[in-house]
Amino acid sequence: MRTSLLFTLLFLASALHAQERQTEYVFLLTFDGLRWEELYGGIDSVLMTDERYVDNVEELRERFWAPTPEARRAKLMPFFWSTLAGNGQLLGNRREGNKVDVTNDHWFSYPGYGEILTGFADPRINSNDKIANPNRTVLEWINEQPGFKGRVAAFASWDVFPYIINEQRSGIPVNAGFEKAKHEQLSPREVLLNELQDEIPSPWGSVRLDAFTHHYALEYTKRYHPRVLYIAYGETDDFAHDAEYDQYIKSAHQTDQWIRSLWEYVQRDPVYRGKTTFLITTDHGRGDKVKEEWTSHGTDIEGADAIWLAAIGPDTPALGEHRKEGQYYQNQVAKTLAAFLGLEYANEKEVGKVIEPFLSEAGK
């Protein structure tokens, strides 16, 4: 009798906890290889004047330079440092002793995205090759839960994402690389995007321009209202590898503005309004100690394991930038994403813990 009562109380407590969550929809958004240095300090004073990396120094200075790191970051990423900082949380300013690190041993993209999406580092994921992920991601797991089947989707600029998410096994639609919108009853904008994607060349063979990824995702969202949407923006990493600091900076700024427009759409839409959380991060860091290494990452580049995290939504206290010492990890994203939806995510391997400050008043 006592055992039965205990289980009943635990069940009711769990149900009440889930009911207290206001989040019914989660958007996971990633910038590929965006450094914490720019996120928290704005444009780099050394790199912005190096003509090896910048075509028009004066233009970049006029648009993004300011005397203090706080003013520079607000110019670079105004949504992050107005709306998100005012109503959400940011982790990973290492100058304040607040750290976010990857746990995988490679510090580049596929291992990073694998860790984000599964909640653990897998030593078998050791390249960027198009190999189907042997691990079930949190997206696949959520898609199997009651009320979520067919309500999970992903859009990405990099053409490896169908393999990272294992589209064939998971059944999750992944529009990535140069794939066009293919569902029934395309909107006029999707028809135009399909045409333009053929007509506007990308600088890269495996990554399309982020404008296509963003607007394909937005059009899909307006029609189908997925409960979990993943958008993986890719340009920042590729411009960095090409040693184009001006384009890297402009891309980071533009992506901030796309996220702003997405957030504003969510606040207008009666399905999403007041019930949607944005969870935002990156797959890896980049070099900085040796300035020339800003273009690179991997285990031979000091600092490439340093990343950042951000969240905004109805269940995330408005604590802004965390300025006290703390340590968080990339492997915590998956379980946190599920927790926002009231779900207890688990996988075959142990996954990172929930990022508690994103769901409580702790941490400031």
ABEGO torsion letter per residue (X at the ends): XAAAAAAAAAAAAAAAAAAABABABBBBBBBBGBBAAAAAAEBBAAAAABAAABABAAAAAAAABBABAAAAAAAABAAAABAAAAABBBBGBAAAGBBBBBABAAGBAAAAAAAAAAGBBBAABABABBBBBABBBAAAAAAABBGABGABBBBBABAAAAAAAGAAAAGBBBBBEABBBABBGBBAAAAAAAAAAAABBBABAABBBAAAAAAAAAAAAAAAGBABBBBBBAAAAAAAAAGBAAAAAAAAAAAAAAAAAAAAAAAABAAABGABBBBBBBABBBBAABAAAAABBEAABBGAABBBBBBBEAABBBAEBBABBBBBBAAAAAAAAAAAAGBBBBBABBBBBBBAAAABABGX
